[in-house]
Amino acid sequence: MANPELNRKTQTKVEDSSSLKGTLTSVLLLGGFLVLSWIGVFLLFINRF
């Protein structure tokens, strides 16, 4: 018995490659916040001595 689904061509929906500028911006902002937080905690630690 032949399988009719084997010869049917299926098209996969490919999403358009959208711009990742918003992702880069949010990652940079989050990274900047983390770095500034660590610097603040480090300075607080140094000033306690």
C-alpha distance matrix in Angstrom:
0.0 3.8 6.5 9.3 12.0 12.2 13.8 16.1 19.5 21.3 25.0 27.0 30.3 33.1 36.4 39.4 41.6 44.5 48.0 48.8 52.6 52.8 51.1 53.5 56.4 55.6 55.0 58.3 60.1 58.8 59.7 63.1 63.7 62.8 65.0 67.9 67.5 67.7 70.7 72.4 71.8 73.1 76.2 76.8 76.6 79.0 81.5 81.7 83.5
3.8 0.0 3.8 6.1 8.9 8.8 10.0 12.5 15.9 18.0 21.7 23.8 27.2 29.9 33.3 36.1 38.4 41.4 44.8 45.9 49.6 49.9 48.3 50.7 53.6 53.0 52.4 55.7 57.5 56.4 57.2 60.6 61.3 60.5 62.7 65.6 65.3 65.6 68.5 70.2 69.8 71.0 74.1 74.9 74.7 77.0 79.5 79.9 81.7
6.5 3.8 0.0 3.8 5.5 6.0 8.1 10.0 13.3 14.8 18.5 20.5 23.8 26.6 29.9 32.8 35.1 38.0 41.5 42.5 46.2 46.4 44.8 47.2 50.1 49.4 48.9 52.2 54.0 52.8 53.8 57.1 57.8 57.0 59.3 62.1 61.8 62.1 65.1 66.7 66.4 67.6 70.6 71.4 71.3 73.6 76.1 76.4 78.3
9.3 6.1 3.8 0.0 3.8 5.5 6.1 7.1 10.8 12.6 16.3 18.7 21.9 24.8 28.1 30.9 33.4 36.3 39.9 41.1 44.8 45.0 43.7 46.2 49.0 48.4 48.2 51.4 53.2 52.2 53.3 56.5 57.2 56.7 59.0 61.6 61.5 62.0 64.9 66.5 66.3 67.7 70.5 71.3 71.4 73.7 76.1 76.6 78.6
12.0 8.9 5.5 3.8 0.0 3.8 5.6 5.3 8.5 9.5 13.2 15.2 18.5 21.4 24.6 27.6 30.0 32.8 36.4 37.5 41.2 41.4 40.0 42.5 45.3 44.7 44.4 47.7 49.4 48.4 49.5 52.8 53.4 52.9 55.2 57.8 57.7 58.2 61.1 62.7 62.5 63.9 66.7 67.5 67.7 69.9 72.3 72.8 74.8
12.2 8.8 6.0 5.5 3.8 0.0 3.8 5.6 8.0 9.8 13.4 15.4 18.9 21.3 24.8 27.6 29.7 32.8 36.2 37.3 41.0 41.5 40.0 42.2 45.2 44.7 44.2 47.3 49.3 48.3 49.2 52.5 53.3 52.7 54.8 57.6 57.6 57.9 60.6 62.5 62.3 63.4 66.4 67.3 67.3 69.5 71.9 72.5 74.4
13.8 10.0 8.1 6.1 5.6 3.8 0.0 3.8 6.3 9.3 12.7 15.4 18.8 21.2 24.8 27.2 29.5 32.6 36.1 37.5 41.1 41.9 40.6 42.8 45.7 45.5 45.2 48.2 50.2 49.5 50.3 53.5 54.5 54.1 56.0 58.8 59.0 59.4 62.0 63.9 63.9 65.0 67.8 68.9 69.1 71.1 73.5 74.3 76.1
16.1 12.5 10.0 7.1 5.3 5.6 3.8 0.0 3.8 6.3 9.7 12.7 15.8 18.5 22.0 24.4 27.0 30.0 33.6 35.1 38.7 39.2 38.2 40.5 43.3 43.0 43.0 46.0 47.8 47.2 48.3 51.3 52.3 52.1 54.1 56.7 56.9 57.5 60.1 61.8 62.0 63.3 66.0 67.0 67.3 69.4 71.7 72.5 74.5
19.5 15.9 13.3 10.8 8.5 8.0 6.3 3.8 0.0 3.8 6.6 9.7 12.9 15.2 18.8 21.1 23.6 26.6 30.1 31.8 35.3 36.0 35.1 37.3 40.1 40.0 40.0 42.8 44.8 44.4 45.3 48.3 49.4 49.3 51.2 53.8 54.2 54.8 57.3 59.1 59.4 60.6 63.2 64.3 64.7 66.7 68.9 69.9 71.9
21.3 18.0 14.8 12.6 9.5 9.8 9.3 6.3 3.8 0.0 3.7 6.4 9.6 12.3 15.7 18.3 20.9 23.8 27.4 28.9 32.5 32.9 31.9 34.3 37.0 36.8 36.8 39.8 41.6 41.1 42.2 45.2 46.2 46.1 48.1 50.6 50.9 51.6 54.2 55.8 56.1 57.5 60.0 61.1 61.5 63.6 65.8 66.7 68.7
25.0 21.7 18.5 16.3 13.2 13.4 12.7 9.7 6.6 3.7 0.0 3.7 6.4 8.9 12.3 14.7 17.5 20.3 23.9 25.6 29.1 29.7 28.9 31.2 33.9 33.8 34.0 36.9 38.7 38.4 39.5 42.4 43.4 43.5 45.5 48.0 48.4 49.2 51.6 53.3 53.8 55.1 57.6 58.7 59.3 61.2 63.4 64.4 66.5
27.0 23.8 20.5 18.7 15.2 15.4 15.4 12.7 9.7 6.4 3.7 0.0 3.8 6.1 9.5 12.4 14.8 17.6 21.2 22.6 26.1 26.6 25.5 27.9 30.6 30.4 30.5 33.5 35.2 34.8 36.0 38.9 39.9 39.9 41.9 44.4 44.8 45.6 48.0 49.7 50.1 51.4 53.9 55.0 55.6 57.6 59.7 60.7 62.8
30.3 27.2 23.8 21.9 18.5 18.9 18.8 15.8 12.9 9.6 6.4 3.8 0.0 3.8 6.4 9.4 12.2 14.6 18.3 19.9 23.3 23.6 22.9 25.5 27.9 27.8 28.2 31.1 32.7 32.5 33.8 36.6 37.5 37.8 39.9 42.2 42.6 43.7 46.0 47.5 48.1 49.6 51.9 53.0 53.8 55.8 57.7 58.8 61.0
33.1 29.9 26.6 24.8 21.4 21.3 21.2 18.5 15.2 12.3 8.9 6.1 3.8 0.0 3.8 6.3 8.8 11.5 15.1 16.7 20.2 20.8 20.1 22.4 25.0 25.1 25.4 28.1 29.9 29.9 31.0 33.7 34.9 35.2 37.1 39.4 40.1 41.1 43.3 44.9 45.7 47.0 49.2 50.5 51.3 53.1 55.1 56.4 58.5
36.4 33.3 29.9 28.1 24.6 24.8 24.8 22.0 18.8 15.7 12.3 9.5 6.4 3.8 0.0 3.8 6.3 8.3 12.0 13.6 17.0 17.4 16.9 19.4 21.7 21.9 22.5 25.2 26.7 26.9 28.3 30.8 31.9 32.5 34.4 36.5 37.2 38.4 40.5 42.0 42.9 44.4 46.5 47.7 48.7 50.5 52.4 53.7 55.9
39.4 36.1 32.8 30.9 27.6 27.6 27.2 24.4 21.1 18.3 14.7 12.4 9.4 6.3 3.8 0.0 3.8 5.8 9.4 11.8 14.8 15.8 15.9 17.9 20.2 20.9 21.7 23.9 25.6 26.3 27.5 29.7 31.2 32.0 33.6 35.6 36.7 38.0 39.8 41.4 42.6 43.9 45.8 47.2 48.3 49.9 51.7 53.3 55.5
41.6 38.4 35.1 33.4 30.0 29.7 29.5 27.0 23.6 20.9 17.5 14.8 12.2 8.8 6.3 3.8 0.0 3.8 6.6 8.7 11.9 13.4 13.2 14.8 17.3 18.3 18.7 20.8 22.8 23.6 24.5 26.7 28.4 29.1 30.5 32.6 33.9 35.0 36.7 38.4 39.7 40.8 42.7 44.3 45.3 46.8 48.7 50.3 52.4
44.5 41.4 38.0 36.3 32.8 32.8 32.6 30.0 26.6 23.8 20.3 17.6 14.6 11.5 8.3 5.8 3.8 0.0 3.8 6.4 9.1 10.2 10.6 12.5 14.5 15.6 16.6 18.5 20.2 21.2 22.5 24.4 25.9 27.1 28.5 30.3 31.6 33.0 34.6 36.1 37.6 38.9 40.6 42.1 43.4 44.9 46.5 48.2 50.5
48.0 44.8 41.5 39.9 36.4 36.2 36.1 33.6 30.1 27.4 23.9 21.2 18.3 15.1 12.0 9.4 6.6 3.8 0.0 3.8 5.6 7.6 8.6 9.7 11.5 13.2 14.2 15.6 17.4 18.9 19.9 21.5 23.3 24.7 25.9 27.5 29.1 30.6 31.8 33.4 35.1 36.3 37.8 39.4 40.9 42.2 43.8 45.7 47.9
48.8 45.9 42.5 41.1 37.5 37.3 37.5 35.1 31.8 28.9 25.6 22.6 19.9 16.7 13.6 11.8 8.7 6.4 3.8 0.0 3.8 5.5 5.1 6.2 8.6 10.0 10.6 12.3 14.3 15.4 16.3 18.2 20.0 21.1 22.3 24.2 25.7 27.0 28.4 30.0 31.6 32.7 34.3 36.0 37.3 38.7 40.3 42.2 44.3
52.6 49.6 46.2 44.8 41.2 41.0 41.1 38.7 35.3 32.5 29.1 26.1 23.3 20.2 17.0 14.8 11.9 9.1 5.6 3.8 0.0 3.8 5.4 5.1 6.1 8.6 9.9 10.5 12.2 14.2 15.2 16.2 18.2 19.9 20.8 22.2 24.1 25.6 26.6 28.2 30.1 31.2 32.5 34.3 35.9 37.0 38.5 40.5 42.7
52.8 49.9 46.4 45.0 41.4 41.5 41.9 39.2 36.0 32.9 29.7 26.6 23.6 20.8 17.4 15.8 13.4 10.2 7.6 5.5 3.8 0.0 3.8 5.4 5.1 6.2 8.5 9.9 10.5 12.2 14.1 15.2 16.4 18.3 19.8 20.9 22.4 24.3 25.6 26.7 28.5 30.1 31.3 32.7 34.5 35.9 37.2 39.0 41.5
51.1 48.3 44.8 43.7 40.0 40.0 40.6 38.2 35.1 31.9 28.9 25.5 22.9 20.1 16.9 15.9 13.2 10.6 8.6 5.1 5.4 3.8 0.0 3.8 5.4 5.2 6.1 8.5 9.9 10.5 12.1 14.0 15.3 16.5 18.2 19.8 21.0 22.5 24.2 25.6 27.0 28.4 30.1 31.4 32.8 34.4 36.0 37.6 40.0
53.5 50.7 47.2 46.2 42.5 42.2 42.8 40.5 37.3 34.3 31.2 27.9 25.5 22.4 19.4 17.9 14.8 12.5 9.7 6.2 5.1 5.4 3.8 0.0 3.8 5.5 5.2 6.1 8.5 9.9 10.4 12.0 14.1 15.3 16.2 18.0 19.7 21.0 22.2 24.0 25.6 26.6 28.2 29.9 31.3 32.5 34.2 36.1 38.2
56.4 53.6 50.1 49.0 45.3 45.2 45.7 43.3 40.1 37.0 33.9 30.6 27.9 25.0 21.7 20.2 17.3 14.5 11.5 8.6 6.1 5.1 5.4 3.8 0.0 3.8 5.5 5.2 6.1 8.6 9.8 10.4 12.2 14.2 15.2 16.3 18.2 20.0 20.9 22.2 24.2 25.5 26.7 28.3 30.0 31.3 32.6 34.6 36.9
55.6 53.0 49.4 48.4 44.7 44.7 45.5 43.0 40.0 36.8 33.8 30.4 27.8 25.1 21.9 20.9 18.3 15.6 13.2 10.0 8.6 6.2 5.2 5.5 3.8 0.0 3.8 5.4 5.0 6.1 8.5 9.7 10.5 12.3 14.1 15.2 16.4 18.4 19.9 20.9 22.5 24.2 25.6 26.8 28.4 30.1 31.4 33.0 35.6
55.0 52.4 48.9 48.2 44.4 44.2 45.2 43.0 40.0 36.8 34.0 30.5 28.2 25.4 22.5 21.7 18.7 16.6 14.2 10.6 9.9 8.5 6.1 5.2 5.5 3.8 0.0 3.8 5.4 5.1 6.0 8.4 9.8 10.5 12.1 14.1 15.2 16.5 18.2 19.7 21.0 22.3 24.1 25.5 26.8 28.4 30.1 31.7 33.9
58.3 55.7 52.2 51.4 47.7 47.3 48.2 46.0 42.8 39.8 36.9 33.5 31.1 28.1 25.2 23.9 20.8 18.5 15.6 12.3 10.5 9.9 8.5 6.1 5.2 5.4 3.8 0.0 3.8 5.5 5.0 6.0 8.5 9.8 10.3 12.0 14.0 15.2 16.2 18.0 19.8 20.8 22.1 24.0 25.4 26.6 28.2 30.2 32.3
60.1 57.5 54.0 53.2 49.4 49.3 50.2 47.8 44.8 41.6 38.7 35.2 32.7 29.9 26.7 25.6 22.8 20.2 17.4 14.3 12.2 10.5 9.9 8.5 6.1 5.0 5.4 3.8 0.0 3.8 5.4 5.1 6.1 8.6 9.9 10.5 12.1 14.3 15.3 16.2 18.2 19.8 20.9 22.3 24.1 25.5 26.7 28.6 31.1
58.8 56.4 52.8 52.2 48.4 48.3 49.5 47.2 44.4 41.1 38.4 34.8 32.5 29.9 26.9 26.3 23.6 21.2 18.9 15.4 14.2 12.2 10.5 9.9 8.6 6.1 5.1 5.5 3.8 0.0 3.8 5.4 5.1 6.3 8.7 9.9 10.5 12.4 14.3 15.2 16.5 18.3 19.9 21.0 22.5 24.3 25.7 27.2 29.7
59.7 57.2 53.8 53.3 49.5 49.2 50.3 48.3 45.3 42.2 39.5 36.0 33.8 31.0 28.3 27.5 24.5 22.5 19.9 16.3 15.2 14.1 12.1 10.4 9.8 8.5 6.0 5.0 5.4 3.8 0.0 3.8 5.4 5.1 6.1 8.5 9.8 10.6 12.3 14.1 15.4 16.4 18.2 19.8 21.0 22.4 24.2 25.9 28.0
63.1 60.6 57.1 56.5 52.8 52.5 53.5 51.3 48.3 45.2 42.4 38.9 36.6 33.7 30.8 29.7 26.7 24.4 21.5 18.2 16.2 15.2 14.0 12.0 10.4 9.7 8.4 6.0 5.1 5.4 3.8 0.0 3.8 5.4 5.1 6.0 8.4 9.9 10.5 12.1 14.1 15.2 16.3 18.1 19.7 20.9 22.3 24.3 26.5
63.7 61.3 57.8 57.2 53.4 53.3 54.5 52.3 49.4 46.2 43.4 39.9 37.5 34.9 31.9 31.2 28.4 25.9 23.3 20.0 18.2 16.4 15.3 14.1 12.2 10.5 9.8 8.5 6.1 5.1 5.4 3.8 0.0 3.8 5.5 5.2 6.0 8.6 9.9 10.4 12.2 14.1 15.2 16.3 18.2 19.8 20.9 22.6 25.2
62.8 60.5 57.0 56.7 52.9 52.7 54.1 52.1 49.3 46.1 43.5 39.9 37.8 35.2 32.5 32.0 29.1 27.1 24.7 21.1 19.9 18.3 16.5 15.3 14.2 12.3 10.5 9.8 8.6 6.3 5.1 5.4 3.8 0.0 3.8 5.5 5.0 6.2 8.6 9.8 10.5 12.2 14.2 15.2 16.4 18.2 19.9 21.3 23.6
65.0 62.7 59.3 59.0 55.2 54.8 56.0 54.1 51.2 48.1 45.5 41.9 39.9 37.1 34.4 33.6 30.5 28.5 25.9 22.3 20.8 19.8 18.2 16.2 15.2 14.1 12.1 10.3 9.9 8.7 6.1 5.1 5.5 3.8 0.0 3.8 5.4 5.2 6.2 8.6 9.9 10.5 12.2 14.1 15.2 16.4 18.2 20.1 22.0
67.9 65.6 62.1 61.6 57.8 57.6 58.8 56.7 53.8 50.6 48.0 44.4 42.2 39.4 36.5 35.6 32.6 30.3 27.5 24.2 22.2 20.9 19.8 18.0 16.3 15.2 14.1 12.0 10.5 9.9 8.5 6.0 5.2 5.5 3.8 0.0 3.8 5.5 5.0 6.0 8.6 9.7 10.4 12.1 14.0 15.1 16.3 18.4 20.7
67.5 65.3 61.8 61.5 57.7 57.6 59.0 56.9 54.2 50.9 48.4 44.8 42.6 40.1 37.2 36.7 33.9 31.6 29.1 25.7 24.1 22.4 21.0 19.7 18.2 16.4 15.2 14.0 12.1 10.5 9.8 8.4 6.0 5.0 5.4 3.8 0.0 3.8 5.4 5.1 6.2 8.5 9.9 10.5 12.2 14.2 15.3 16.7 19.3
67.7 65.6 62.1 62.0 58.2 57.9 59.4 57.5 54.8 51.6 49.2 45.6 43.7 41.1 38.4 38.0 35.0 33.0 30.6 27.0 25.6 24.3 22.5 21.0 20.0 18.4 16.5 15.2 14.3 12.4 10.6 9.9 8.6 6.2 5.2 5.5 3.8 0.0 3.8 5.4 5.1 6.0 8.5 9.8 10.4 12.2 14.2 15.5 17.5
70.7 68.5 65.1 64.9 61.1 60.6 62.0 60.1 57.3 54.2 51.6 48.0 46.0 43.3 40.5 39.8 36.7 34.6 31.8 28.4 26.6 25.6 24.2 22.2 20.9 19.9 18.2 16.2 15.3 14.3 12.3 10.5 9.9 8.6 6.2 5.0 5.4 3.8 0.0 3.8 5.5 5.0 6.1 8.5 9.7 10.4 12.1 14.3 16.1
72.4 70.2 66.7 66.5 62.7 62.5 63.9 61.8 59.1 55.8 53.3 49.7 47.5 44.9 42.0 41.4 38.4 36.1 33.4 30.0 28.2 26.7 25.6 24.0 22.2 20.9 19.7 18.0 16.2 15.2 14.1 12.1 10.4 9.8 8.6 6.0 5.1 5.4 3.8 0.0 3.8 5.4 5.2 6.1 8.5 9.9 10.5 12.4 15.0
71.8 69.8 66.4 66.3 62.5 62.3 63.9 62.0 59.4 56.1 53.8 50.1 48.1 45.7 42.9 42.6 39.7 37.6 35.1 31.6 30.1 28.5 27.0 25.6 24.2 22.5 21.0 19.8 18.2 16.5 15.4 14.1 12.2 10.5 9.9 8.6 6.2 5.1 5.5 3.8 0.0 3.8 5.5 5.0 6.1 8.6 9.9 10.7 13.3
73.1 71.0 67.6 67.7 63.9 63.4 65.0 63.3 60.6 57.5 55.1 51.4 49.6 47.0 44.4 43.9 40.8 38.9 36.3 32.7 31.2 30.1 28.4 26.6 25.5 24.2 22.3 20.8 19.8 18.3 16.4 15.2 14.1 12.2 10.5 9.7 8.5 6.0 5.0 5.4 3.8 0.0 3.8 5.4 5.0 6.2 8.6 10.0 11.7
76.2 74.1 70.6 70.5 66.7 66.4 67.8 66.0 63.2 60.0 57.6 53.9 51.9 49.2 46.5 45.8 42.7 40.6 37.8 34.3 32.5 31.3 30.1 28.2 26.7 25.6 24.1 22.1 20.9 19.9 18.2 16.3 15.2 14.2 12.2 10.4 9.9 8.5 6.1 5.2 5.5 3.8 0.0 3.8 5.3 5.0 6.1 8.6 10.5
76.8 74.9 71.4 71.3 67.5 67.3 68.9 67.0 64.3 61.1 58.7 55.0 53.0 50.5 47.7 47.2 44.3 42.1 39.4 36.0 34.3 32.7 31.4 29.9 28.3 26.8 25.5 24.0 22.3 21.0 19.8 18.1 16.3 15.2 14.1 12.1 10.5 9.8 8.5 6.1 5.0 5.4 3.8 0.0 3.8 5.5 5.2 6.4 9.3
76.6 74.7 71.3 71.4 67.7 67.3 69.1 67.3 64.7 61.5 59.3 55.6 53.8 51.3 48.7 48.3 45.3 43.4 40.9 37.3 35.9 34.5 32.8 31.3 30.0 28.4 26.8 25.4 24.1 22.5 21.0 19.7 18.2 16.4 15.2 14.0 12.2 10.4 9.7 8.5 6.1 5.0 5.3 3.8 0.0 3.8 5.6 5.4 7.4
79.0 77.0 73.6 73.7 69.9 69.5 71.1 69.4 66.7 63.6 61.2 57.6 55.8 53.1 50.5 49.9 46.8 44.9 42.2 38.7 37.0 35.9 34.4 32.5 31.3 30.1 28.4 26.6 25.5 24.3 22.4 20.9 19.8 18.2 16.4 15.1 14.2 12.2 10.4 9.9 8.6 6.2 5.0 5.5 3.8 0.0 3.8 5.5 5.9
81.5 79.5 76.1 76.1 72.3 71.9 73.5 71.7 68.9 65.8 63.4 59.7 57.7 55.1 52.4 51.7 48.7 46.5 43.8 40.3 38.5 37.2 36.0 34.2 32.6 31.4 30.1 28.2 26.7 25.7 24.2 22.3 20.9 19.9 18.2 16.3 15.3 14.2 12.1 10.5 9.9 8.6 6.1 5.2 5.6 3.8 0.0 3.8 5.4
81.7 79.9 76.4 76.6 72.8 72.5 74.3 72.5 69.9 66.7 64.4 60.7 58.8 56.4 53.7 53.3 50.3 48.2 45.7 42.2 40.5 39.0 37.6 36.1 34.6 33.0 31.7 30.2 28.6 27.2 25.9 24.3 22.6 21.3 20.1 18.4 16.7 15.5 14.3 12.4 10.7 10.0 8.6 6.4 5.4 5.5 3.8 0.0 3.8
83.5 81.7 78.3 78.6 74.8 74.4 76.1 74.5 71.9 68.7 66.5 62.8 61.0 58.5 55.9 55.5 52.4 50.5 47.9 44.3 42.7 41.5 40.0 38.2 36.9 35.6 33.9 32.3 31.1 29.7 28.0 26.5 25.2 23.6 22.0 20.7 19.3 17.5 16.1 15.0 13.3 11.7 10.5 9.3 7.4 5.9 5.4 3.8 0.0
